Every structure is written in structure tokens, then in C-alpha cells.
């Protein structure tokens, strides 16, 4: 039955026989084809990692034809029939063990769907109950379908369950969702900004995309800015992911012209990325020092596999703190009109066994969907000695060294921040030799906050060139001839020794 009480209410609300978009949803049809193939050869247990369980249930109910009983179980509502044929054989089951035990009496060809299976897979009784249905179900084409947001099977079930991975909806599916929402709102779907809407919706499940589109619809049409903001909030529900909201552009960054030009060519080139993935201080995130749980090592392996399998490109920015590494990375997305997604590996770790691994893989799935499989990775670090060589090889666009800005770059940086803080140009002489851009900004900020001169504000600045002189000297020594220069074409050649460099100062 398509109406009434045999389908869950949340499915009836947004999917009906007349409005279903599944016939054109290529990713779900791929899952359906695999399910049908598994059913033809009598695979007894299938696990599906899905971002939208309700949509997957609807797919199974409508996509697998025949009069075989179809049921679902969850920990709140228990056992429920999904079609008329399942009603006579429905039974009471108050936990997943009872559901699996009772399923042994289901008739030939029956399909039982179990929700949130990932929450039960650390229980030996549950693992045994699932395993017990294997041979019995295989005999007469019955199937147990295990659903979860990111299933990771324990060793006891790895060889008995066929795992399928349902990706987030692609561009064609998202277009259908936008058009359907327009039609449901009695708006002319010919006026729908499809390309802009799809760009903004990528990375959301089908249900999320529909809700975000509907909430952003006005009488004049779709508010793309509102879609983006709602989409950012949805992405940030994934542990470890956040969307950078700053408005920086490359013109707001003084110096480092070589790396800015290089990134500009990439983001507007033949293989334009769909999103920038930014990892700050990656050497601290993946060093794994003192991590006996193996989580950091698993995260490293997940990133290595992802970048290789997805053919993702990236670059590493190395240099002293305050040398504009993070600012360039954050501005790269704005420069291309694409989101910059910050991946915080620490925030993706969980307290439960297996939770960190699952959350990391879910974050990578969202990255794939948001970027449409074309992500540009930018990682910053203050030293490379802790980074494994296999990770550095994945960042195929090179390692750029951000040195302390030379005199000519500091002139530009001073001008930028003086305009930003509305500081009138005067003739104060600031001894800014070896200051970073962050320290110039800090000086202007202090002068503005305290309403004092730049010369007086400079007395509150301790340059990193003095506080970490040995570390910077070591970084420069390691970078010479080995890393690309962020400021000059070619490899980094070190600091030129000239009379002017010995007594540098700038009139500001």
C-alpha cells in the first residue's frame, strides 16, 4: 500500500507515487541494481551505508517488484509491515535479537530491513543473531538488509555480509529535487536557477536537499544565499567539518604572489575543483605521537586512500607562524566561488570504539559530494619532519615555503592593514625587519584599539623571528632548493645577504 499506515509517516510526507524522483536518481538506481543482483543469487545478508534511510526503504519497497513480504524493524516502533503481503507475517520484536530470531519464520522471499544497525554491532548477542539467519535465508531467497549511516563490520561478520555504499545524490538527482519543489509550490520551474542551486545543494542527502530548497523558496524564487547558509549548517553536523565563512580574497593578502597566481590558475583551469579542503597544522593532526588507540594512523590511512582513489590534488604550505599560510588557504575558495571546508581531524575523533573511523569516512563522503569528486586539498604546517613521506607524495601540486616577507612585500602589507584600520599615513619609522604579516596586522590592531601611534604599538610586538629564531633558521635551511617559493618563481633560494637587508626598515 502506498497510502495508509503500512509505510512510515516520514516517507509518506515527502515521497509519493506521483512525486517520487527515484527513477532519475542515478546513485540510488546503482544501489537498486546491486540489490537486485544480490537477490537473484540469494545473498542472505546485505549491509547498506546510507545517508537517508527513509529514501533507501522507499527504494526497496518500490524498486524490488513481486509480492514478497517486506518488513522493517527499529528500536522505537518495533516490527512494521511495508506492504500488504507483510501484514499477516508481522510479529512482535522488542530488540534486534528478537527481530532476527523471529525472522527465521518469515516466508520465502521475505525482506527484513533493520535500522541503525551500526549502534548494535558491538554486542556479541546481536552479531550471533545476525549470523544465525545466514544459512536459513540463503535457502529460500530471503534477505536481511542492515542500514546505517556508515557501516563498519566487525570481524565476526565481514565474510558473511555484502556491503553496499549508497552515495549522496548527484547533480541530476538534485536538479529533479529543485524542480519538484518548484512545482509543489506552484512556481514556474523554468525560472529555477538550477546550476546555482545544484552547486549549493551538493553534499546533502536527498531529504536534506529537499528541506533546504523548500525553506529557501520565496515568492520570487529560490534564495541561493539562504541555500548556502542552510547547507553550511548541514555540513557542519558532520563531526570534523566546518565551512569557512570569511570573505578574504587574494587581493586582501600582501605578498606571496607566486602561490596566489598558481592557485588562481588551478581554480579557474581545465579541472576546476568543486571545493577546497583545508587542514591546518597537519603535522600535529597526523603525527600520532602518544596515540596508542591507532585512530591517528587510521585517519592517515583514510586520507591516503581517499586522495589516491579520488585522484584528489593538493599542496602543502610550510613556514613560520603568521606567514599567511592559513589566510591563502582560506581565501582560495572565495577566489574560485567554491566552499572552503576545514577538516579538523581532532574534532572527528569519537569516544566510542570504531566511532572515530566511521566519522572520518563519513566526512570524506561529504567532501566527495560537495566537491562533485573534485577537491583541492591545502594543508599547512610549521615543520615537515613529522609528516610521513607517503602523505607528502599525495599532495601532488607541490610544497610551498612561506618565508618572512621581504621589504617590498611588507610595504604592501602595511598599506593593506592601514586601510583596513583607517590609520592615516604618517612618517613614523618602524623597525619591522623580519616581521610577519600577522605581526603587521597586530601592530595596526593595537594602534587602532588603544588610539596610539604605530611606533608606540610596535613596542608591544615580539616578532616570531626573535622568539623562534632557531626554528626559523632550521626551516629555511631545510627549504633551500627543496620546496617551491611562495613569493618567487621556482624553488626557494634562501634569504639574500645584502647591505640593505642588514638594516631594513620601512617608512609607514
Secondary structure, 3 states (H helix, E strand, C coil): CCCCCCCCHHHHHHCCCCCCCHHHCHHHHHHHHHHHHHHHCCCCEEEEECCCHHHHHHHHHHHCCCCCCEEEEECCCEEEECCHHHHCCCCCCCCHHHHHHHHCCCCCCCEEEECCHHHCCCCHHHHHHHHHHHHHHHHCCCEEEEEECCCCCCCCCCCCCEEEECCCCCHHHHHHHHHHHHHHCCCCHHHCCHHHHHHHHCCCCHHHHHHHHHHCEECCEECHHHHHHHHHHHHCCCCCEEECCCCCCHHHCCCCHHHHHHHHHHHCCCCCCCEEEEECCHHHHHCCCCCCCCHHHHHHHHHHHHHHHCCCEEEEEEECCCCCHHHHHHHHHHHHCCEEEEECCCCCCCCCCCHHHHHHHHHHHHHHHHCCCCEEEEEEECCCCCCCHHHHHHCCCCEEEECCCCHHHHHHHHHHHHHHCCCCCCCCEECCCCCCHHHHHHHHHHHHHHCCCHHHHHHHCCCHHHHCHHHHHHHHHHHCCCCEECCCCCECCCCCCCHHHHCCCEEC
